[in-house]
Amino acid sequence: MWKFIKIQLGCYRRCENSVGPNSLTPFLPHVLTYSFSWTTNCSEQDSPTTLLSIQPLLILLIWLSGYYGTAKKEDIRMSVLKLLNRHNIVFGDYKWTEFDDGFLNSNVQSVSIVDTELKLKERQPIDLSKSSLSIHIFHLNEEGPSSENLEEDNEDIVAANHWVLPAAEFHGLWESLIYDTEVKSHLLDYVTTTLLFSDRNVDSNLISWNRVVLLHGPPGTGKTSLCKALAQKLTIRLSYRYKYGQLIEINSHSLFSKWFSESGKLVTKMFQKIQELIDDKDALVFVLIDEVESLTAARSAFKAGTEPSDAIRVVNAVLTQIDQIKRYPNVVILTTSNITEKIDMAFVDRADIKQYIGPPSTAAIFRIYLSCLEELMKCQIIYPRQQLLTLRELEMIGFVENNVSRLSLLLKEISRRSEGLSGRVLRKLPFLAHALYIQSPNVTMKTFLQALSLVVDKQFEERRKLTDSV
């Protein structure tokens, strides 16, 4: 029986009865980030490539207070393992932000078990001592985005925003996005398979994949945020493979030149800059094209004479550039669209995943509101703390109203009446509820839910007035 440890500074194999760090033998080079995976029941014949493809049950993230060298990270890892030994049982996702270990308090912002809902259908006790763990140690880049400029007619055009990942700006974004279907796990699995096929040199002429994701749906459903969160998540998850991530968000509208026939050249220049990033094999590069219909409008409209021929050059340039960079293993193209019927079919065909992101259901809205209320209780705006039941827990008691379930049932009813509102709007409602109906430093849960109910009604009333005035 062998146990394996996967570490971003290297990959180690240890025999069952070995002890201490000296029993570990590295066979991968040092990189900037650090990750560790402990998996049981592996055969002695398992190769390093087999090890890298193991899918752990639980993901544990360690957010560092600063950047540390290899030795310090090894000490942190050992301290975290001791922490897990003292806290064997957790329920679903769990986060430690305070520690009884002075070393962890000085060097670690948080330790989090995440994405359990992607592996477990229901929230249940998890015995850490019997679970496979993948541990990722990371430090957030505090710098904001930089701009990528292109020169046109002696003028600088801001063609894209550029982040080095993992970025502080996107921390917690993945967890804030709530969907009904397994959208998140499907996207993670897609990119994992993409990298696996590339690593194994699968012939793309026989089995085709283009590294292109298209998220489509109505505005405000979190498509762009999901792309950014996915890039952040994968940079941390794949840190044993890449030292850091690069996210390039293309400003589609800026690539249309004021000079006829120049737009296609601007697109080509932008992708040449992206090519420079892709050439760094230590970087995992994400190219985000928001509102991709701006750059890939259907050429059938051009042929009908309703669009200028310069736009045709833009579409052709985008398709050509995608075909050129898809052969590189370290790039993923993430795109979003609100109007899919306007996208050229040649681009749609190049997308490996075409995922619809729709408005949240009552169940998703309930979870969104729960996360908002939890934050307000943590900040003591809602006080005293009130335990709210999940939909699953309400279902288990048959939705019977009593002193324990009353407020949770009220939240369920508010969630039902909120159907039709986008995730973007839903996240604003707790703020509006406080601003319009409370205006006090502290409020009880019951009073806050009453205010939330009023602000939901107000949202639909304002929508009706806007519709009537058109």
C-alpha positions in Angstrom: 0.0 0.0 0.0 1.4 3.4 -1.0 0.3 6.9 0.0 1.0 9.8 -2.4 1.6 13.4 -1.7 1.3 15.9 -4.5 3.0 19.2 -3.7 3.4 22.3 -5.9 7.0 22.6 -5.0 7.4 19.0 -6.1 5.7 15.6 -6.1 6.6 13.0 -3.4 6.1 9.3 -2.9 6.2 7.8 0.6 5.9 4.2 1.8 3.1 3.3 4.2 5.4 2.8 7.2 7.8 5.8 6.5 7.9 8.8 8.8 9.3 12.3 8.7 10.1 14.6 5.9 13.4 12.8 5.1 11.4 9.8 3.8 10.0 11.9 1.0 11.7 11.7 -2.5 11.0 14.6 -4.9 10.5 14.0 -8.6 9.1 17.3 -9.9 10.8 20.7 -9.9 10.1 23.6 -7.5 7.4 26.1 -8.5 6.1 29.2 -6.9 2.8 27.8 -5.5 2.4 24.8 -3.4 -0.1 21.9 -3.3 -0.4 18.7 -1.5 -2.6 15.6 -2.1 -2.9 12.6 0.2 -4.6 9.7 -1.6 -4.8 6.1 -0.4 -5.4 2.8 -2.2 -2.9 3.5 -5.0 -0.9 0.6 -6.5 2.8 0.5 -6.5 2.8 0.6 -10.3 1.2 4.1 -10.4 3.2 6.5 -12.4 3.7 10.3 -11.9 1.2 11.0 -14.7 -1.3 8.7 -13.0 -0.8 10.5 -9.8 -1.5 13.9 -11.3 -4.9 12.7 -12.7 -6.2 11.4 -9.3 -9.4 13.2 -8.4 -9.4 13.9 -4.6 -12.6 13.9 -2.6 -11.9 17.1 -0.7 -10.2 20.3 -1.6 -8.4 22.2 1.2 -7.1 25.7 0.6 -4.5 27.5 2.7 -4.4 31.3 2.1 -1.0 32.6 3.3 -0.4 36.0 4.8 2.6 36.6 2.6 4.9 34.8 0.1 7.2 32.2 1.7 9.9 29.9 0.5 9.7 26.1 0.3 10.9 25.4 3.8 8.4 27.7 5.4 5.5 26.2 3.4 6.5 22.7 4.5 6.3 23.9 8.1 2.9 25.4 7.3 1.7 22.2 5.7 2.7 20.1 8.7 1.0 22.5 11.1 -2.2 22.4 9.0 -2.2 18.5 9.1 -1.9 18.7 12.9 -4.9 21.1 12.8 -6.9 18.6 10.8 -6.0 15.8 13.3 -7.5 17.9 16.1 -10.7 18.6 14.1 -11.6 15.3 12.4 -15.2 15.9 11.7 -16.7 18.8 9.6 -20.0 19.4 8.0 -19.8 20.5 4.4 -17.6 23.5 3.5 -15.7 24.7 6.5 -13.2 27.6 7.2 -10.7 28.2 10.0 -9.7 31.9 10.4 -8.4 31.7 14.0 -6.0 29.0 15.3 -4.7 27.8 18.6 -1.3 27.4 16.9 0.7 30.6 17.1 2.7 29.7 14.0 -0.5 29.4 11.9 -1.9 32.6 13.3 1.3 34.5 12.2 1.5 33.0 8.7 -2.0 31.9 7.5 -5.1 34.0 6.8 -7.4 31.0 6.5 -7.7 27.3 6.0 -10.8 26.2 4.0 -12.4 23.0 3.0 -14.3 23.9 -0.2 -16.5 22.6 -3.0 -17.9 19.7 -0.9 -21.2 20.3 -2.7 -19.5 19.3 -6.0 -18.7 15.9 -4.5 -21.5 15.3 -2.0 -25.2 15.5 -2.9 -26.2 16.4 0.6 -24.5 18.2 3.5 -23.3 15.5 5.8 -20.5 14.9 8.4 -17.1 14.4 6.8 -14.4 12.3 8.6 -11.2 14.0 7.5 -9.1 11.1 8.8 -10.8 8.8 6.2 -10.9 11.3 3.3 -8.6 11.9 0.3 -7.4 15.5 0.5 -5.9 17.8 -2.1 -4.2 20.7 -0.2 -3.3 23.9 -2.1 -1.2 26.6 -0.4 -1.4 30.0 -2.2 -0.7 33.7 -1.8 -3.0 36.3 -3.4 -1.6 39.0 -5.7 -2.7 42.3 -4.2 -2.1 44.3 -7.3 -5.1 45.3 -9.4 -5.4 44.9 -13.2 -3.0 46.5 -15.6 -4.1 47.6 -19.0 -2.9 46.2 -22.4 -2.7 49.0 -24.9 -2.6 49.0 -28.7 -1.4 51.9 -30.7 -3.6 53.3 -33.5 -2.9 56.5 -35.4 -0.5 57.6 -32.6 -3.2 57.0 -30.0 -3.2 54.4 -27.3 -6.2 52.1 -27.2 -7.0 50.2 -24.0 -7.6 46.8 -25.6 -7.6 44.6 -22.5 -7.3 44.3 -18.7 -4.7 42.0 -17.4 -4.6 40.2 -14.0 -1.9 38.0 -12.5 -3.7 35.1 -10.7 -4.6 34.2 -8.0 -5.7 37.8 -7.4 -7.1 39.3 -4.2 -9.9 40.9 -6.3 -11.4 37.5 -7.1 -11.0 35.9 -3.7 -14.4 34.4 -2.6 -16.0 35.1 -6.0 -16.4 31.3 -6.8 -18.2 30.6 -3.6 -20.6 33.6 -4.1 -21.9 32.2 -7.4 -24.8 29.8 -6.9 -26.4 27.7 -9.6 -29.1 25.1 -9.8 -27.2 22.7 -12.1 -23.7 21.3 -11.9 -22.3 24.2 -14.0 -19.3 24.7 -11.8 -18.2 21.1 -11.6 -18.7 20.6 -15.4 -16.5 23.6 -16.2 -13.8 22.3 -13.8 -13.9 18.9 -15.3 -13.8 20.3 -18.8 -10.5 22.2 -18.3 -9.0 19.2 -16.3 -9.7 17.0 -19.3 -8.3 19.5 -21.7 -5.0 19.6 -19.9 -5.0 15.8 -19.5 -5.4 15.3 -23.3 -2.7 17.9 -23.9 -0.3 16.2 -21.5 -0.9 12.8 -23.0 -0.4 14.2 -26.6 -3.7 13.1 -27.8 -3.9 13.7 -31.6 -6.3 16.7 -32.0 -6.8 15.7 -35.6 -8.5 12.5 -34.4 -10.2 13.9 -31.3 -10.9 17.6 -31.5 -11.0 20.2 -28.7 -10.5 23.9 -29.1 -10.1 25.2 -25.5 -13.1 27.5 -26.0 -16.0 27.9 -23.5 -19.2 29.8 -24.3 -21.5 30.9 -21.5 -24.7 32.3 -22.7 -27.9 33.6 -21.1 -29.8 36.7 -20.0 -27.9 39.7 -18.5 -27.1 39.6 -14.7 -26.8 35.9 -14.3 -23.1 35.9 -13.4 -21.5 34.7 -16.7 -18.5 37.1 -16.6 -18.0 36.6 -12.9 -18.1 32.9 -13.3 -15.4 33.1 -16.0 -13.1 35.2 -13.7 -13.9 32.9 -10.7 -13.1 29.8 -12.9 -9.7 31.2 -13.9 -8.9 31.9 -10.3 -10.0 28.5 -9.1 -8.1 26.6 -11.8 -4.9 28.6 -11.2 -5.0 27.4 -7.5 -6.1 23.9 -8.4 -3.4 23.5 -11.1 -0.6 25.2 -9.2 1.4 22.0 -9.2 1.5 22.3 -13.0 1.7 26.1 -13.5 3.5 28.7 -11.4 0.8 31.4 -11.8 -2.2 32.3 -13.9 -2.8 35.2 -16.4 -6.3 36.5 -17.1 -6.7 38.8 -20.1 -10.1 40.4 -20.4 -10.5 41.8 -24.0 -12.3 45.0 -24.4 -14.3 44.0 -27.5 -15.6 47.4 -28.4 -12.2 49.1 -28.4 -11.0 46.7 -31.1 -13.2 48.4 -33.7 -11.1 51.0 -35.4 -12.4 54.4 -36.5 -10.5 53.7 -39.7 -12.1 51.4 -42.3 -10.5 48.0 -42.7 -8.2 48.5 -39.6 -10.3 46.5 -37.0 -9.1 43.1 -38.2 -5.5 44.3 -37.7 -6.3 45.5 -34.2 -7.6 42.0 -33.3 -4.5 40.4 -34.7 -2.3 42.8 -32.7 -4.2 41.9 -29.5 -3.7 38.2 -30.0 0.0 38.7 -30.8 0.3 40.2 -27.3 -1.6 37.2 -25.9 0.8 34.9 -27.7 3.7 36.4 -25.7 2.0 35.3 -22.5 1.2 31.9 -23.9 4.9 31.4 -24.7 5.6 31.3 -21.0 5.1 27.6 -20.2 5.0 28.3 -16.5 1.8 30.4 -16.9 -1.8 29.2 -17.4 -3.4 31.8 -19.6 -7.1 32.6 -19.7 -8.5 34.8 -22.4 -11.9 36.3 -21.5 -14.0 37.8 -24.3 -17.2 39.3 -22.7 -20.1 39.9 -25.0 -18.4 37.9 -27.7 -21.1 38.7 -30.2 -19.4 42.1 -30.6 -16.4 40.4 -32.3 -18.1 37.4 -33.8 -21.4 38.7 -35.2 -23.0 36.4 -37.8 -21.5 36.9 -41.3 -24.9 36.1 -42.8 -26.0 39.6 -41.7 -23.0 41.1 -43.5 -23.8 39.3 -46.7 -27.3 40.7 -46.5 -25.8 44.2 -46.6 -26.9 45.1 -43.1 -23.4 45.2 -41.6 -20.1 46.8 -42.9 -17.5 44.6 -44.5 -15.0 45.7 -41.9 -16.9 43.6 -39.4 -16.4 40.6 -41.6 -12.6 41.1 -41.2 -13.0 41.1 -37.5 -14.9 37.8 -37.4 -12.3 36.2 -39.7 -9.4 37.5 -37.6 -10.9 36.2 -34.4 -11.6 32.7 -35.9 -8.0 32.6 -37.4 -6.4 33.6 -34.1 -8.4 30.9 -32.1 -7.3 28.3 -34.6 -3.7 29.3 -34.1 -3.6 29.4 -30.3 -5.7 26.2 -29.7 -2.6 24.1 -30.2 -1.0 25.5 -27.1 -1.7 23.4 -23.9 -1.6 26.3 -21.5 -4.4 28.5 -22.8 -8.2 28.5 -22.3 -10.6 30.9 -24.1 -13.6 31.9 -22.0 -16.5 33.8 -23.7 -19.9 35.1 -22.7 -22.9 36.3 -24.7 -26.4 37.7 -24.0 -27.5 37.3 -27.6 -26.4 34.0 -29.0 -28.5 34.2 -32.2 -26.2 37.0 -33.4 -23.0 34.9 -33.0 -21.4 33.5 -36.2 -22.0 29.7 -36.3 -18.4 29.1 -37.1 -17.5 30.4 -33.7 -20.3 28.5 -32.0 -19.0 25.3 -33.6 -15.5 26.0 -32.1 -16.8 26.2 -28.6 -16.3 22.9 -26.8 -18.9 23.8 -24.1 -21.9 25.9 -24.8 -23.4 26.3 -21.3 -26.7 28.2 -20.7 -26.7 30.3 -17.5 -30.2 31.2 -16.6 -32.0 33.1 -13.8 -31.8 31.3 -10.4 -34.7 29.1 -9.3 -36.4 29.4 -5.9 -33.9 27.0 -4.4 -30.9 28.9 -5.7 -32.4 32.2 -4.6 -32.9 30.8 -1.1 -29.2 29.8 -1.0 -28.2 33.3 -2.2 -30.2 35.0 0.5 -28.8 32.6 3.1 -25.3 33.6 2.2 -26.2 37.3 2.4 -27.9 36.9 5.8 -24.9 34.9 7.1 -22.6 37.7 6.1 -24.8 40.3 7.9 -24.9 38.2 11.0 -21.1 37.8 10.9 -20.8 41.6 10.7 -23.4 41.9 13.5 -25.7 44.1 11.4 -28.3 41.3 12.0 -28.1 40.7 15.8 -28.5 38.4 17.7 -27.5 35.5 15.5 -30.4 33.4 14.4 -30.1 29.8 13.1 -31.8 29.4 9.7 -32.7 26.0 8.3 -31.7 24.9 4.8 -34.3 23.8 2.3 -33.2 20.2 2.8 -33.8 20.6 6.6 -37.2 22.2 6.0 -38.1 19.3 3.8 -37.1 16.8 6.4 -39.6 18.3 8.9 -42.3 18.5 6.2 -42.2 22.3 6.1 -44.1 22.4 9.4 -44.1 25.8 11.0 -42.8 26.1 14.5 -40.5 28.4 16.5 -37.5 26.8 14.9 -38.6 26.9 11.3 -40.8 30.1 11.2 -38.1 32.5 9.9 -36.7 30.0 7.5 -40.2 29.4 6.0 -40.6 33.2 5.7 -37.3 33.3 3.8 -38.5 30.5 1.5 -41.7 32.5 0.7 -39.6 35.6 -0.1 -37.4 33.5 -2.3 -40.5 32.2 -4.2 -41.7 35.8 -4.8 -38.2 36.7 -6.0 -38.3 34.4 -9.0 -37.5 36.3 -12.2 -34.8 38.5 -10.6 -31.2 38.0 -11.7 -28.4 37.0 -9.4 -27.0 40.5 -9.8 -30.2 42.1 -8.5 -30.6 39.6 -5.7 -27.2 40.4 -4.2 -28.2 44.1 -4.0 -31.5 43.6 -2.3 -30.2 43.1 1.3 -28.4 46.5 1.0 -31.5 48.1 -0.4 -33.6 46.6 2.4 -31.4 48.1 5.0 -31.1 51.5 3.2 -34.8 51.9 2.5 -36.5 50.3 5.5 -34.1 50.0 8.5 -31.2 52.5 8.7 -30.0 51.3 12.1 -26.7 49.7 13.2 -28.4 46.5 14.4 -31.6 44.7 13.5 -33.2 41.4 14.3 -33.6 38.7 11.7 -37.4 39.0 11.8 -37.3 42.7 11.1 -34.7 42.3 8.4 -36.7 39.6 6.6 -39.8 41.9 6.7 -37.7 44.7 5.1 -36.4 42.2 2.5 -39.9 41.2 1.6 -40.8 44.9 1.1 -37.9 45.5 -1.2 -38.7 42.5 -3.3 -42.2 43.9 -3.9 -40.6 47.3 -4.7 -38.3 45.8 -7.3 -41.2 44.3 -9.3 -43.2 47.5 -8.9 -40.4 49.5 -10.4 -40.1 47.0 -13.2 -43.8 47.4 -14.1 -43.4 51.2 -14.1 -40.5 51.0 -16.4 -42.3 48.6 -18.8 -45.4 50.9 -18.7 -43.4 53.9 -19.6 -41.8 52.4 -22.7 
